[in-house]
Amino acid sequence: IWCLLAAVCWMLVFGTANGGIKRKLLQNPEANMNISQIISYWGYPSEAYDVVTEDGFILGVYRIPYGKGENSERTAQRPIFYLQHGMFVSASSWVANPPYTSLAFTLADSGYDVWMGNSRGSVWSQKHVHYSPESPEFWAFSFDEMAKYDLVATLNFIMKKTNQEKLYYVGHSQGTTIAFAAFSTNPKLAQRIEFFFALAPMVSVQHSRGPLKTLMSIPPSLLKVIFGRKELFPKSALSQFLSSQMCNRKGFNILCTDFLFRVYGYDRENINMSRLDVYLSQNPAGTSVQNIVHWNQVRIQKSFLVTPPLYDLEAIKIPTAIWSGEQDRIAPPREVDNLLPKLPNLIYHKKIPYYNHIDFLLGLDTPQEFFHEILYLIKMYMKHYRPCRFLVSAWEAGRLQGWEKGETWCSSWEGTFPFLFSAPCWGSGKENKHLLTPTMHRGLY
């Protein structure tokens, strides 16, 4: 942050005054928009609601009821997708990129009624029926309350509003944490989940690395001295200024991406550098200091499974699919590997060799790596699952003679996956991002 501030000062004092920076700033309009405005900007219908939890928090919930250019009268009772963001971000992360590479827009165009929640304390959920965000009482929460109150209130609201009984759940990072906690302790809520899709799942930070692990390692008493007892890393005028006035300037964008990658992991090739102002104007979106204190306790005890209340993952019977990144610094492979045996109904797990924590939200190749697999799993679930004959790349699979004979080939994921016999599997990795052809696309919907 201090490096960014110094760069801004240099730019304003020397660059502008002396003509050192003459290139016109290219700014994306979404950098100054709220979630509803971003959805509308891309031509999609947008709805916003306030959901009140049992303990009085007022949560901002956003909806894309149908796809771009569709008629609402003929799209009634569409299946529901609920998307839950992770720590320090908000629902804006699901619409941060243009439609093809944003999960919320892709699902809406694929025939789903898409809802996006905001955890208490994030920028769009900072209201309470009694407390002001200026009071310490407002910030006395962690992911426990998000699981116990936020998720229950939000999903019940959606079910009542749509008059439907079940939905598909997608969580990223802490969005998976609160799902695991809620589904393991609330059987009635778990029965409403048709399928659970977990991106970069988190139930422990024992093997995490980077600045976030360092933050979680600070003793609680010292953490509260440094940051106080209220909000941590809020969306602020400073971050808005930095993102809109600097991050898209040539040279300075390296500083901005370095800030992102130091936290989440490095992969400059898989992020749209021209949209840095959008990413950084929306994030960080805030959480409570107490939430970090709770994660510190999880770190010490090695898993949230042993913190009160006891979360029993084996009680979760929901069909579950997991995508994880081998370059993820927050949910690294060792953490995910420890989680997998505890899930009794794990349908599918895919490791993406070059993915970091933020790639699941902002990656350029998210459609090929997991968007279409989510849709495919829904379509094919309960029809047929067959093990891969052996693991090869999709490029190699297309060249193998056995393919023409209808034999079973699969690309480099582990476990099993439902597939069509008419084309090789996708998701083969960084060098073969565009193997999903239009013909294969048509097979998914």
Secondary structure, DSSP 8 states (H G I E B T S, - for coil): -HHHHHHHHHIIIIITTTTS--S-----GGGG--HHHHHHHTT---EEEEEE-TTSEEEEEEEE-S-TT--GGG-TT--EEEEE--TT--GGGGGSS-GGG-HHHHHHHTT-EEEEE--TTSTT--EESS--TTSGGGG---HHHIIIIIHHHHHHHHHHHHT-S-EEEEEETHHHHHHHHHHHH-HHHHTTEEEEEEES--S--TT--SHHHHHHHS-HHHHHHHH-SSEES---HHHHHHHHHTTTSTTHHHHHHHHHHHHH---GGGS-GGGHHHHHHH----EEHHHHHHHHHHHHHSSGGGSSS---GGG--S-EEEEEETT-SSS-HHHHHHHGGG-TTEEEEEEETT--TTHHHH-TTHIIIIIHHHHHHHHHTTT---B-SSB--HHHHHH-HHHHTT---B-S-BSB----TTS--S---TT-TT---HHHHHTT-
